[in-house]
């Protein structure tokens, strides 16, 4: 079992920045990759970024160049630095831990980009 707790969401103006955190606990050694997803109202959940246990990162085209995923293994924490935020980035952001058997989800954190 892996437990995930996200934080760092909030209200920000267009062009602003936020940093999301996801703290993992439990069977962390079994995690192959950590991912950030988001889900906007009325839309499907979208994969936006991945970081593997080896440190390889990947981004959706919609966030490439603006968002950065990173990890602090000592703190069992994955971050999503979000810069140049746009209104279309408004969504609930979810952390996901991927193991060979299944994925685990956090509860989500709301990000609202509005003036």
C-alpha positions in Angstrom: 0.0 0.0 0.0 1.1 3.5 -0.8 -0.5 6.6 0.7 -0.3 10.0 -1.0 -1.1 13.5 0.3 -1.0 16.5 -2.0 -0.8 20.1 -1.0 0.0 23.5 -2.5 -3.0 24.3 -4.5 -4.9 27.6 -4.4 -6.0 30.6 -6.3 -3.4 32.4 -8.5 -3.6 35.1 -11.1 -2.7 34.3 -14.8 1.0 34.4 -15.2 1.6 33.4 -11.6 3.3 30.3 -10.1 2.4 27.6 -7.7 4.3 24.6 -6.4 2.4 21.4 -5.6 3.8 18.8 -3.2 2.9 15.1 -2.9 4.2 13.2 0.1 4.3 9.5 -0.1 4.3 6.9 2.7 3.9 3.1 2.9 5.5 0.7 0.4 7.5 3.4 -1.4 10.2 1.0 -2.5 7.6 -0.6 -4.8 6.9 2.6 -6.7 8.2 2.7 -10.3 7.1 6.1 -11.2 5.3 9.1 -9.8 2.8 11.0 -11.9 0.7 14.2 -11.8 -2.7 14.3 -13.4 -5.3 17.0 -13.5 -9.0 17.0 -14.1 -11.0 20.1 -15.1 -14.7 20.3 -14.7 -16.5 18.3 -17.3 -13.3 16.9 -18.7 -11.4 13.6 -18.4 -8.5 13.2 -16.1 -5.3 14.1 -18.0 -1.7 12.9 -17.4 0.5 15.9 -17.4 3.9 14.8 -16.0 5.8 11.7 -15.0 9.1 11.1 -13.1 10.5 7.6 -13.0 12.5 6.0 -10.2 15.5 6.6 -12.4 14.7 10.3 -12.7 13.5 10.4 -16.2 10.8 13.0 -16.7 8.0 13.5 -19.3 5.5 16.2 -19.9 2.2 16.7 -21.8 2.5 19.2 -24.6 0.0 21.5 -22.8 2.5 22.1 -19.9 5.9 21.5 -21.5 8.2 24.4 -20.8 6.0 25.8 -18.0 5.8 22.9 -15.5 8.7 21.0 -13.9 8.4 17.8 -12.0 11.1 16.9 -9.4 11.5 14.6 -6.4 13.3 14.6 -3.1 13.9 11.0 -2.1 15.0 11.9 1.4 11.6 13.5 2.0 9.6 10.9 -0.1 8.1 13.9 -1.9 7.4 14.8 -5.5 6.9 18.4 -6.6 5.2 20.0 -9.5 6.5 23.6 -10.1 4.0 25.4 -12.2 5.0 28.7 -13.9 3.2 31.0 -16.3 -0.1 29.7 -15.2 -3.1 30.1 -17.5 -6.9 30.0 -16.8 -7.0 26.7 -18.7 -4.7 25.2 -16.1 -7.6 25.4 -13.6 -8.3 21.9 -12.4 -8.0 19.5 -9.5 -4.5 18.1 -9.5 -3.8 14.5 -8.4 -0.7 12.7 -7.5 -0.3 9.1 -8.6 2.1 6.4 -7.6 2.6 3.6 -10.2 3.7 0.1 -9.1 3.8 -3.1 -11.1 0.5 -4.1 -9.6 -1.5 -0.9 -9.5 -1.6 2.8 -9.2 -2.4 4.7 -6.0 -4.1 8.1 -5.9 -4.0 11.1 -3.6 -7.1 13.1 -2.7 -6.3 16.0 -5.1 -5.6 19.6 -4.6 -7.6 22.4 -6.4 -5.7 24.9 -8.6 -7.7 27.9 -9.8 -6.1 30.4 -12.2 -8.2 33.6 -12.4 -7.9 37.3 -12.2 
